Each structure stands twice: as C-alpha cells, then as structure tokens.
Amino acid sequence: MKKNLITLSFSSALFFLCLFSNSNLVKAQSTPGTGPELKSIYINGDSTHCIDIGKGEPVVFVHGALSDYRSWGAQMDAFAKNYRVIAYSRRYAYPNKQVINDTADYSFTVYARDLVELLQKLNLGPVHLVGHSSGAYTALLATMDQPGLVRSLTLGEAPVMSMLQNVPGGDTLVNNFVTKAAIPAAEAFKNNNDEKAVKLFITAVMDDSSYFSKLPEQVRAGMMANTLETRGSVLNKNIFPPVSCDDLSKIKTPVLLVAGDKSPLFLHSITKELNRCLRNKENAVLLNTSHGLGYENPEAFNKVVLSFIDKH
C-alpha cells in the first residue's frame, strides 16, 4: 500500500478537479469597473491574486486543482451578505505568474505555507476556512500548522490519501486510479499534450469519455488556464505530506466534512476515515452531487456551510 501511495502522490493532484460552472465563470470575470477588484498580494516570494469583498468575520475560500479564485463564483455574493469573503488563487493558478522550473516545489506543504502567510499578511485573525478538494487538503495542513489562525474549517472531499491505508480494499482503490488515469495522464503531460491529460482525468472521474468535449468552451478554457500546477506535479514525488489519524485527533478547531452522494468511492472512504479520526466535527452530504460540490449544487453547499459557520 505504501508503494502505491507514493506512486499516486506525484500525480494525484491532477485528479482533484474543480470545474467551473459556466455561470460562475462569467460572473467572476465581470467587466472591468463593474465587479470586485482583483488584488495582488506578495507572499513567500511571489505575488498571488485574490478577491476581497463584504464585511464581518473573514471567510477564506481555497480552490482545488485545475481552477482558481473564479471557481467560487456561486459562493462569493451569498457569503458576503454577512461575512468578509476572500477567494484567492493558489500558487501556479490563474492569473498568477509563477513558472515551472527545476527547483520549483509543488508540495502541499508549500501551498499551506502560502495560505498561512496570506492570513497573516492580511491580518485577518481567526478565519473560517472553506476548502475544496486539494484546496481542502491545503486548508487542513494550514490548520494543523497554525490552529490559532482558524476559527472553523470546512473540508470538501479533501484527498488525504494516507487515510486509505486503513481502509479495506484501499490498495484496489489506489491501483484503479493509478492505472486508469494517473499514469496515462502523466505521460500526456510529459508529451506536452495538456488537453489530453485533462481529458483522461475527467473521463476517469466522470466515467464518461465525452464529458470534456461536452463542456462549454469557456469552461474548458478556464481549466486549461490552470494546468501549470498539475503539469509540474507529475514530475515530482511525495507532494502530499502524510496525515495520520493521530494527527487529526489533535485538531480542536470545529470541522465540517462536506461530501457528494455521487462522488467516487475512494473519496467517500477518505471522508469516512476523516470522520472517524476527527473529534470536533460535523457531516453534510449533498444529494445528486458528485465531487463538484459547491459548483454542482451551490444552493445546498451554501446552506450547509453558512449554517456551520454561523454557529462558530
């Protein structure tokens, strides 16, 4: 199992897609002068971009792979009615200007450190962190490192792959993904065929070989603008630092685990393990929803997350 997890670690970041819904992408790309100002903040040696709207306790959104701050278009206005809302683009995401090089570090330890410095630089105090997919993994690591900066933590199907070590059949779950998606997609990236790599992963996730081609052109363009991190990840190993059940049991911050009822089995298995290990947690399952969560079912997602945040 350990060997399989190592094999998956350098490529699994590619899988955790955060697709843009067409309406959300349009909303976030409003005409200059009519929408929220896109700010640039210098953290950890690079500039990152964010939207900062609303007033009140801060809520910080952390997107997954193949996406950027725009993926939270269905959440920004709804949350900004009562909270200060910040959605930022993680390292290598649009419209940031980082480039791939031989010394770049694509580990989620770096992404978590970026998030911590962002919170400190904006002097936000304890925040409500809301993360999706690999963004949820980033938010989890940041919370473990600096719990005093986090008032509450929402994890939307965080890919904590080390949790599968204790799941019956976990080996099979990992092997299926590696052989059907990770390896062929990694090869496509190495051959500079980014679109093929993305299509392979979407096919594996959605079990539909035509899914990518059926997406609106604007949605596909948004995804293809965010392949830099995933491309770099295929050349690196051990980008996901392991998290143990013992690590999770030490978290005192209130945690909400959000899952889709139609999400892949391995994500359900990870969420169950997180639920078993965390002490101060709640659960929410969104009906008729897969891994997309907040963009597939924004009404249900916003309702459960806002309710959780309101309590804390």
Buried (B, 14 or more C-beta within 10 A) or exposed (E): BEEBBEBBBBBBBBBBBBBBBBEBBBBBBEEEEEBBEBBEBEBBEEEBBBBBBBEEBBBBBBBBBBBBBBBBBBBBBBBBEBBBBBBBBBBBBBBBEBEEEEEBEBBBBBBBBBBBBBBEEBEBEBBBBBBBBBBBBBBBBBBBBBBEBBBBBBBBBBBBBBBBBBBEEBBBBBBBBBEBBBBBBBBBBEEEBBEBBBBBBBBBBBEEEEBBEEBEEEBBEBBEBBBBBBBBBBBBBEBBBBBBBEBBEEBEBBBBBBBBEBBBEBBBBBBBBBBEBBEEBBBBBBEEBBBBBBBBBBEBBBBBBBEBBEEB
